[in-house]
Amino acid sequence: MAEKNIHALIKNLFPESFVVDDIYSLLTTRKIAREIIYMKKTDSTNEAAKRLSMKSDGTLFIAQTQSQGKGRLGRSWKSPAGCGIWMSLLLKPEIDEAKISQITLIAGMAVCRAIGNGAKIKWPNDIVIGTRKACGILTEMFERDDHCRCVICGIGINVNNKSFPTELREKATSIYIETKHKTSREMLIAEIMNEFEKLYDRFCKNGFAPLIDQYRSLCVTLNKRVRVIYKNKELFGTAEDIAADGSLIVETDSGKITVNSGEVSVRGIYGYI
Ligand code: BTN
């Protein structure tokens, strides 16, 4: 009881901070986020996880704010203190390199399930609520000198943001803007980790195939007209299906193509989705 009061007091005094004990108390995981490294400020939690890659499999890095938050395709990611979740999970999976990108899809599913409130996935792994983006995921892989393969799954979620700068307003949203309710970031982090571990365990045992139907049911890109931008080339088509390895199958005017998530951007033709 006394401990709860102290946590409430900390939250009142420093509303931008996280109470890491609250996250621990809500976790049901065996391995994921069993160690949490919390930083008031860092350049990027993905970079922090790389620097501390000797930490155990499943270590979670969380920052109140990032000075050089990174997005996909070399973009930057705004990470102000107080309203969002900026975190990276360090994983050391023993799976084929070709399957690593599927971890990103699983992370997207976990975030979607934890947020609820109609959150869906824009292929490959943007989480949208309504027609705008509330979360982005950046997965990076590297091999250490001791040949240990590390995967860093960075997740950025706009949680309690009340507004966005003009340049982001059309594309970005937050859980608060969509639901008009404040969300506990500690609770959401724990829920994402709990969901992630369930999916990740199944994935490591049986691969992505048994999870595809669940991914399809969350994916708003399917059956939409899309614009695929790859290496300065632009193609138009209809997103038809998700392949067994998680790539997107698009029927274009010049035939079917299979798009891998790596270096490609897929946009709706009438807007972001
Ligand atoms: C995207 O949609 O472009 C991916 C955005 C990923 C942002 C997160 S925030 C936590 C982690 N640290 C980073 O520097 N990036 C990811």
Boltz pocket constraint, residues with backbone or C-beta under 6 A from the ligand:
constraints:
  - pocket:
      binder: B
      contacts: [[A, 43], [A, 44], [A, 45], [A, 46], [A, 47], [A, 66], [A, 68], [A, 69], [A, 70], [A, 71], [A, 72], [A, 73], [A, 75], [A, 77], [A, 79], [A, 85], [A, 86], [A, 87], [A, 88], [A, 126], [A, 135], [A, 136], [A, 137], [A, 138], [A, 154], [A, 155], [A, 156], [A, 157]]
      max_distance: 6.0
